[in-house]
């Protein structure tokens, strides 16, 4: 269903490269719910470095690529546990939701660490442990879908 281009790449220290991911399905595709893919970028030993004695640090990533449902059905439950300073979001809809938490004081110079963004896939639950900078007795949470056609601000 997906095409990743380029399929292979060698990046040396300090280099960067662009990759494109394209959804290929054109007919008979089920778009009634999100299609979620994980694209893995796996490090391997470079053929020209196999016989060298040096420190070699490699890392890989595996981001999600989400093809959203054609028609978003946003449905969720949020539970704010003030005693344990955590927020639990259960997504029962057919598409992923974005959870934005904003605890910043408008008049404070220190705006670092008081905002956060989380994603909850369809059919999943996520428990968010709130840091001291993020926690407030009255918490402002903004829930939205991929294109912001659904956008709701909740105060918990």
C-alpha positions as CSV (number, residue, x, y, z in Angstrom):
1,X,0.0,0.0,0.0
2,X,3.0,2.3,0.5
3,X,6.0,3.4,-1.5
4,X,9.1,4.8,0.3
5,X,11.6,6.6,-1.8
6,X,14.5,6.1,-1.7
7,X,14.2,2.5,-0.5
8,X,17.9,2.5,0.7
9,X,20.2,5.3,1.6
10,X,23.6,5.7,3.2
11,X,24.0,8.7,5.4
12,X,27.4,9.6,6.9
13,X,28.0,11.8,9.9
14,X,26.5,15.2,9.4
15,X,24.5,14.3,6.3
16,X,20.7,14.6,5.9
17,X,18.4,13.2,3.3
18,X,14.7,13.6,2.4
19,X,12.5,10.5,2.2
20,X,9.0,10.5,0.7
21,X,6.2,8.1,1.7
22,X,3.2,7.8,-0.7
23,X,-0.1,5.9,-0.2
24,X,-0.7,3.9,-3.4
25,X,-4.1,2.4,-2.9
26,X,-6.5,3.8,-5.6
27,X,-9.5,1.4,-5.7
28,X,-11.3,-0.9,-3.3
29,X,-9.5,0.8,-0.3
30,X,-11.2,0.7,3.1
31,X,-11.0,4.3,4.2
32,X,-13.8,4.0,6.8
33,X,-11.1,4.1,9.5
34,X,-7.5,5.2,9.7
35,X,-4.8,3.1,8.0
36,X,-1.7,3.1,10.2
37,X,1.7,2.1,9.0
38,X,5.0,2.0,10.7
39,X,7.9,2.9,8.4
40,X,11.2,1.5,9.7
41,X,14.6,3.1,9.1
42,X,17.0,0.5,10.3
43,X,20.8,1.1,10.6
44,X,23.2,-1.3,9.1
45,X,27.0,-1.4,8.9
46,X,28.3,0.4,5.9
47,X,30.2,-2.0,3.6
48,X,33.3,0.2,3.5
49,X,33.4,0.3,7.3
50,X,33.2,-3.4,8.2
51,X,37.0,-3.9,8.6
52,X,37.8,-0.7,10.4
53,X,38.5,-0.4,14.1
54,X,36.5,2.6,15.2
55,X,33.6,3.6,17.4
56,X,30.4,3.2,15.4
57,X,27.1,4.6,16.7
58,X,24.0,3.9,14.8
59,X,20.3,4.5,15.5
60,X,17.1,3.8,13.7
61,X,13.6,5.3,13.8
62,X,10.2,3.9,13.1
63,X,7.7,6.7,12.7
64,X,4.0,6.1,12.0
65,X,2.5,7.1,8.7
66,X,-1.3,7.5,9.0
67,X,-3.8,7.7,6.2
68,X,-6.8,9.2,7.9
69,X,-10.4,8.0,7.5
70,X,-12.3,9.8,4.8
71,X,-15.0,10.7,7.3
72,X,-13.8,11.4,10.8
73,X,-16.0,10.0,13.6
74,X,-14.3,11.5,16.7
75,X,-15.4,9.9,19.9
76,X,-13.3,9.8,23.1
77,X,-13.4,9.8,26.9
78,X,-11.0,11.8,29.1
79,X,-10.4,11.1,32.8
80,X,-8.4,13.7,34.8
81,X,-6.9,12.1,38.0
82,X,-5.8,15.1,40.0
83,X,-4.4,13.1,42.9
84,X,-2.0,11.2,40.6
85,X,-1.5,14.1,38.2
86,X,-2.4,12.1,35.1
87,X,-4.8,12.3,32.2
88,X,-6.2,9.2,30.6
89,X,-7.6,9.5,27.1
90,X,-9.6,6.6,25.5
91,X,-10.2,7.0,21.7
92,X,-13.3,5.1,20.7
93,X,-13.6,6.8,17.3
94,X,-12.4,5.8,13.8
95,X,-9.5,8.2,13.5
96,X,-6.6,9.5,15.6
97,X,-7.0,12.5,17.8
98,X,-4.5,15.2,18.9
99,X,-4.5,16.2,22.6
100,X,-3.0,19.6,23.3
101,X,-2.4,20.6,26.9
102,X,-1.8,24.2,27.6
103,X,-1.0,25.2,31.2
104,X,1.0,28.3,30.4
105,X,0.4,31.4,32.4
106,X,-0.1,34.3,29.9
107,X,1.9,36.7,32.2
108,X,4.8,34.4,32.9
109,X,8.2,34.9,31.1
110,X,8.9,31.1,31.5
111,X,6.8,29.4,28.8
112,X,9.0,26.3,28.7
113,X,7.4,22.9,29.5
114,X,3.9,24.2,30.0
115,X,2.5,23.0,26.6
116,X,2.4,19.4,25.2
117,X,1.0,17.6,22.3
118,X,0.0,13.9,22.3
119,X,-1.6,11.7,19.7
120,X,-4.0,8.8,20.5
121,X,-4.7,6.3,17.7
122,X,-8.2,5.0,17.0
123,X,-9.2,2.2,19.4
124,X,-6.3,3.0,21.8
125,X,-5.9,4.5,25.3
126,X,-3.1,6.7,26.5
127,X,-2.3,7.7,30.1
128,X,-0.3,10.9,30.3
129,X,1.7,11.6,33.5
130,X,1.6,15.4,33.9
131,X,4.9,17.1,34.9
132,X,4.8,19.9,37.5
133,X,4.9,22.5,34.8
134,X,2.1,20.9,32.9
135,X,-0.2,20.2,35.8
136,X,-2.9,22.7,36.9
137,X,-6.0,22.2,39.1
138,X,-8.0,23.5,36.2
139,X,-6.5,22.0,33.0
140,X,-7.1,23.3,29.5
141,X,-7.2,20.5,26.9
142,X,-7.8,20.9,23.2
143,X,-8.9,17.9,21.2
144,X,-8.7,17.8,17.4
145,X,-8.6,15.5,14.5
146,X,-6.0,15.4,11.6
147,X,-7.4,18.4,9.6
148,X,-8.9,20.3,12.6
149,X,-12.5,19.8,11.2
150,X,-13.1,18.7,14.8
151,X,-11.7,21.0,17.4
152,X,-13.0,21.2,21.0
153,X,-11.6,23.0,24.0
154,X,-12.3,21.4,27.3
155,X,-11.5,22.6,30.8
156,X,-11.0,19.8,33.3
